[in-house]
């Protein structure tokens, strides 16, 4: 569409984002999610307006991206973190594509731009989740190494393994939510993303209770559970990235090329193996899943112990067997 036909020139990408920001806040999204949405949209807008290379013919206004530019942006390599320089994982592409496409759709629907140039595109499909289950010996080595290290790291590792918490939930834990004394020790888990509301209450198994009790004996009666050691931030929670880094560095130090989330997967998988599929609902609640369908899809898609036991009852037709009278 030419400039003459356009009713008005859209604002800059930053100004356009500010209009969308209020809508995201009204949806009660976490600050972390909103920050990622902003980073991905403005990153894509910059890619459209100032694409790599020296050809000025490739430059376009941020509201006029082409499908090719969209595909090129998703195919860029990771620029930060441990995976820097590597190809973007499919899960990351799915998050980014969902964010960028929904942002353009909202802006077209609300008159920020006069049409959606990416309307015919669909988000990248999420990869089928495959739990990364650690060997028992590897978990044992990790727990031993963590217990011998900084107490803060030990608590983070035990909460990921012993309770299956997400790193965001570990970061959001508060001292006053940990009840390690009495006949029924428990912990109240706050929602991922730093939203702060209590989502579920979990019993503390003896080993986790003992680790928490030792740690809490040197902590104040209230406040963030994991100490924030950044100057001037002692009263604030650590971030999920900090927890991931604490646990990840300890795992890498003993030769495990995995992330903290593998501990959550191992927790759930081992529980289902030991307790049986009849306890799927209980395990699902402990994980904080909104539906048992999520738990089943992730942890029972590859192997179902009860199914395996039943299917082994199928007789071999080549082997004669006595008919039942």
C-alpha positions as CSV (number, residue, x, y, z in Angstrom):
1,X,0.0,0.0,0.0
2,X,1.4,3.4,-1.0
3,X,1.8,6.3,1.5
4,X,-1.0,8.2,-0.3
5,X,-3.5,5.5,0.3
6,X,-2.4,4.9,3.9
7,X,-4.8,6.7,6.3
8,X,-2.0,7.5,8.7
9,X,1.6,6.6,9.3
10,X,2.0,4.1,12.2
11,X,4.1,5.3,15.1
12,X,7.6,4.0,15.8
13,X,7.9,0.4,17.0
14,X,8.6,1.6,20.5
15,X,5.5,3.7,20.6
16,X,3.4,0.9,19.1
17,X,4.7,-1.4,21.7
18,X,3.6,1.0,24.5
19,X,0.1,0.7,23.2
20,X,0.2,-3.1,23.4
21,X,1.9,-3.1,26.8
22,X,-1.3,-1.9,28.6
23,X,-3.2,-4.8,27.1
24,X,-0.6,-7.4,28.2
25,X,-0.7,-6.0,31.8
26,X,-4.5,-6.2,31.8
27,X,-4.1,-9.9,31.0
28,X,-2.1,-10.4,34.2
29,X,0.9,-11.7,32.4
30,X,4.1,-11.9,34.5
31,X,6.7,-9.1,34.1
32,X,9.1,-11.7,32.8
33,X,6.8,-12.8,30.0
34,X,6.0,-9.2,29.1
35,X,9.7,-8.3,29.0
36,X,10.3,-11.2,26.6
37,X,7.4,-10.1,24.4
38,X,8.9,-6.7,24.2
39,X,12.4,-7.9,23.4
40,X,11.2,-10.2,20.6
41,X,8.9,-7.7,19.0
42,X,11.4,-4.9,19.0
43,X,14.2,-7.2,18.0
44,X,12.1,-8.3,15.0
45,X,11.2,-4.6,14.2
46,X,14.9,-3.8,14.1
47,X,15.6,-6.7,11.9
48,X,13.0,-5.5,9.4
49,X,14.2,-1.8,9.5
50,X,17.9,-2.5,9.6
51,X,18.5,-6.0,8.2
52,X,22.0,-7.5,8.1
53,X,23.9,-6.7,5.0
54,X,24.6,-3.5,3.0
55,X,21.7,-3.5,0.6
56,X,19.3,-0.6,1.2
57,X,16.7,-2.4,-0.9
58,X,16.1,-4.8,1.9
59,X,15.2,-2.1,4.4
60,X,11.5,-1.8,5.1
61,X,9.3,-0.1,7.7
62,X,8.6,-2.2,10.8
63,X,4.9,-2.6,9.9
64,X,5.7,-4.0,6.5
65,X,7.8,-7.1,7.1
66,X,7.9,-9.9,4.6
67,X,7.5,-13.6,5.4
68,X,11.1,-14.0,4.3
69,X,12.3,-11.5,6.9
70,X,10.2,-13.3,9.5
71,X,11.7,-16.7,8.6
72,X,15.2,-15.1,8.6
73,X,14.7,-13.7,12.1
74,X,13.6,-17.0,13.5
75,X,16.6,-18.8,12.0
76,X,19.1,-16.4,13.7
77,X,21.5,-18.0,16.2
78,X,21.3,-17.6,19.9
79,X,23.0,-14.4,21.1
80,X,23.1,-14.9,24.8
81,X,23.5,-17.5,27.5
82,X,25.2,-20.9,27.4
83,X,23.9,-21.6,23.9
84,X,25.3,-18.5,22.4
85,X,26.3,-19.0,18.8
86,X,24.1,-22.1,18.4
87,X,20.9,-22.5,16.4
88,X,17.8,-21.5,18.1
89,X,16.0,-24.5,19.7
90,X,12.5,-25.3,18.3
91,X,10.9,-24.4,21.6
92,X,12.5,-20.9,21.4
93,X,11.3,-20.4,17.9
94,X,7.8,-21.4,19.0
95,X,7.8,-18.8,21.8
96,X,9.2,-16.0,19.6
97,X,6.9,-16.7,16.7
98,X,3.8,-16.8,18.9
99,X,4.8,-13.5,20.5
100,X,5.6,-11.7,17.2
101,X,2.6,-12.9,15.3
102,X,0.2,-12.2,18.2
103,X,1.6,-8.7,18.5
104,X,1.1,-7.9,14.8
105,X,-2.4,-9.3,14.9
106,X,-3.3,-7.1,17.9
107,X,-1.9,-4.0,16.3
108,X,-3.9,-4.6,13.1
109,X,-7.1,-5.4,15.1
110,X,-6.7,-2.2,17.2
111,X,-5.8,0.2,14.4
112,X,-2.1,0.7,15.2
113,X,-1.4,-0.6,11.7
114,X,-3.9,-0.7,8.9
115,X,-3.4,-4.4,8.0
116,X,-1.4,-7.4,9.3
117,X,1.3,-8.3,6.8
118,X,2.0,-11.6,8.6
119,X,-1.7,-12.7,8.8
120,X,-1.2,-15.8,6.7
121,X,1.7,-17.2,8.8
122,X,1.3,-19.7,11.6
123,X,3.4,-20.0,14.8
124,X,6.2,-22.6,14.9
125,X,4.9,-25.8,16.3
126,X,6.1,-26.8,19.7
127,X,8.3,-29.9,19.8
128,X,6.8,-32.9,21.4
129,X,8.0,-32.8,25.0
130,X,10.5,-35.5,26.0
131,X,11.4,-35.7,29.6
132,X,15.1,-35.8,30.4
133,X,15.4,-38.3,33.1
134,X,18.7,-38.4,35.0
135,X,20.2,-41.7,36.1
136,X,19.9,-42.4,39.9
137,X,23.7,-42.4,40.2
138,X,24.0,-39.0,38.5
139,X,21.4,-37.5,40.9
140,X,23.2,-39.0,43.9
141,X,26.5,-37.4,42.7
142,X,24.8,-34.1,42.2
143,X,23.1,-34.1,45.7
144,X,26.4,-35.1,47.3
145,X,28.3,-32.3,45.5
146,X,25.5,-29.7,46.3
147,X,25.5,-30.6,50.0
148,X,29.2,-30.0,50.1
149,X,28.9,-26.6,48.4
150,X,27.2,-23.3,49.2
151,X,24.0,-23.9,51.2
152,X,22.0,-21.8,48.8
153,X,22.9,-24.0,45.9
154,X,22.1,-27.1,48.0
155,X,18.6,-25.8,48.8
156,X,17.9,-25.0,45.1
157,X,19.0,-28.5,44.0
158,X,17.0,-30.2,46.6
159,X,13.8,-28.2,45.8
160,X,14.1,-29.0,42.1
161,X,14.8,-32.7,42.7
162,X,13.0,-33.5,46.0
163,X,9.8,-31.5,45.2
164,X,9.9,-31.1,41.4
165,X,9.7,-27.3,41.6
166,X,10.3,-25.1,38.5
167,X,13.3,-22.7,38.8
168,X,10.8,-19.8,38.8
169,X,9.0,-21.4,41.8
170,X,12.2,-21.9,43.6
171,X,13.1,-18.3,43.1
172,X,9.7,-17.2,44.4
173,X,9.9,-19.2,47.6
174,X,9.6,-17.3,50.9
175,X,10.9,-18.2,54.3
176,X,7.5,-17.9,56.0
177,X,6.1,-20.4,53.5
178,X,8.5,-23.1,54.8
179,X,7.2,-25.1,57.9
180,X,9.9,-27.5,58.9
181,X,8.8,-28.2,62.4
182,X,5.9,-30.3,63.7
183,X,4.4,-33.6,62.6
184,X,3.4,-32.4,59.2
185,X,6.2,-30.3,57.6
186,X,5.2,-28.5,54.4
187,X,6.0,-25.8,52.0
188,X,3.6,-23.4,50.2
189,X,4.6,-23.0,46.6
190,X,4.2,-19.6,44.8
191,X,3.4,-19.4,41.1
192,X,6.0,-19.4,38.4
193,X,6.8,-16.0,36.8
194,X,7.1,-14.1,40.0
195,X,3.3,-13.5,40.3
196,X,3.5,-14.3,44.0
197,X,0.2,-16.1,44.7
198,X,0.4,-19.5,46.4
199,X,-0.6,-22.2,44.0
200,X,-0.2,-25.4,46.0
201,X,1.0,-26.8,49.3
202,X,3.4,-29.8,49.3
203,X,4.5,-32.0,52.1
204,X,8.2,-32.0,52.9
205,X,9.9,-35.4,52.7
206,X,12.5,-35.9,55.5
207,X,15.6,-35.3,53.4
208,X,14.3,-32.0,52.0
209,X,13.0,-30.9,55.4
210,X,16.5,-31.5,56.9
211,X,18.2,-29.5,54.2
212,X,15.7,-26.6,54.6
213,X,15.9,-26.7,58.5
214,X,19.7,-26.3,58.4
215,X,19.5,-23.5,55.9
216,X,16.7,-21.6,57.7
217,X,18.6,-21.7,61.0
218,X,20.9,-19.0,59.5
219,X,18.2,-17.0,57.8
220,X,15.8,-14.3,59.1
221,X,12.2,-15.3,60.0
222,X,10.7,-13.9,56.8
223,X,11.7,-12.8,53.3
224,X,12.9,-14.5,50.2
225,X,14.1,-18.0,50.8
226,X,17.2,-17.9,48.6
227,X,19.5,-15.1,49.6
228,X,20.0,-12.4,47.0
229,X,23.7,-11.5,47.3
230,X,23.7,-8.6,44.9
231,X,24.5,-5.3,46.7
232,X,21.4,-3.4,47.6
233,X,19.0,-6.2,46.6
234,X,19.0,-8.3,49.8
235,X,15.3,-7.9,50.3
236,X,14.4,-9.0,46.8
237,X,14.0,-12.4,45.3
238,X,16.6,-13.9,43.1
239,X,15.5,-14.5,39.5
240,X,14.6,-17.7,37.8
241,X,17.7,-17.3,35.7
242,X,19.9,-17.1,38.9
243,X,18.4,-20.4,40.2
244,X,18.9,-22.0,36.8
245,X,22.5,-20.8,36.7
246,X,23.2,-22.0,40.3
247,X,21.9,-25.5,39.6
248,X,23.3,-25.7,36.1
249,X,26.8,-24.8,37.1
250,X,26.8,-27.4,39.7
251,X,25.5,-30.0,37.3
252,X,28.2,-29.1,34.7
253,X,30.9,-29.2,37.4
254,X,30.2,-33.0,37.9
255,X,29.9,-33.7,34.2
256,X,26.1,-33.5,33.6
257,X,25.3,-31.6,30.4
258,X,21.7,-30.9,31.6
259,X,19.7,-28.0,33.1
260,X,17.8,-27.7,36.3
261,X,14.6,-28.6,34.6
262,X,15.9,-32.1,34.1
263,X,15.6,-32.5,37.9
264,X,11.9,-31.8,37.8
265,X,11.5,-34.3,35.0
266,X,13.4,-36.9,36.9
267,X,11.3,-36.2,40.1
268,X,8.0,-36.8,38.2
269,X,9.2,-39.8,36.2
270,X,10.7,-41.6,39.3
271,X,7.6,-41.0,41.3
272,X,5.3,-42.4,38.6
273,X,7.6,-45.4,38.3
274,X,7.5,-46.1,42.0
275,X,3.9,-45.1,42.8
276,X,2.3,-46.4,39.6
277,X,0.1,-44.7,37.1
278,X,-2.9,-44.9,39.5
279,X,-1.3,-42.0,41.3
280,X,-1.2,-39.8,38.2
281,X,-3.6,-37.2,39.6
282,X,-1.5,-36.9,42.8
283,X,1.7,-36.4,40.9
284,X,0.0,-33.9,38.6
285,X,-1.1,-31.8,41.5
286,X,2.4,-31.9,43.0
287,X,3.8,-30.7,39.7
288,X,1.3,-27.8,39.6
289,X,-0.1,-28.9,36.2
290,X,-3.5,-27.4,35.4
291,X,-4.6,-30.8,34.0
292,X,-3.6,-34.4,34.3
293,X,-3.5,-34.4,30.5
294,X,-0.3,-32.3,30.7
295,X,1.3,-34.8,33.0
296,X,0.2,-37.8,30.9
297,X,1.4,-36.2,27.7
298,X,4.9,-35.4,29.0
299,X,5.6,-38.3,31.4
300,X,3.6,-41.2,30.0
301,X,3.9,-40.7,26.3
302,X,7.1,-42.7,26.0
303,X,6.5,-45.5,28.4
304,X,3.5,-46.8,30.3
305,X,4.3,-49.4,32.8
306,X,0.8,-50.8,33.3
307,X,0.3,-51.0,29.5
308,X,3.5,-52.9,29.1
309,X,2.5,-55.4,31.8
310,X,-0.9,-56.0,30.2
311,X,0.3,-56.3,26.7
312,X,2.8,-59.0,27.7
313,X,-0.3,-61.2,28.4
314,X,-1.0,-61.5,24.7
315,X,-0.3,-65.2,23.9
316,X,2.0,-66.3,21.1
317,X,-0.3,-68.0,18.5
318,X,2.5,-70.3,17.5
319,X,2.7,-71.9,20.9
320,X,-0.1,-74.4,21.8
321,X,-1.9,-73.6,25.0
322,X,-4.6,-75.3,26.9
323,X,-8.1,-74.0,26.2
324,X,-10.0,-72.8,29.2
325,X,-13.1,-74.9,29.8
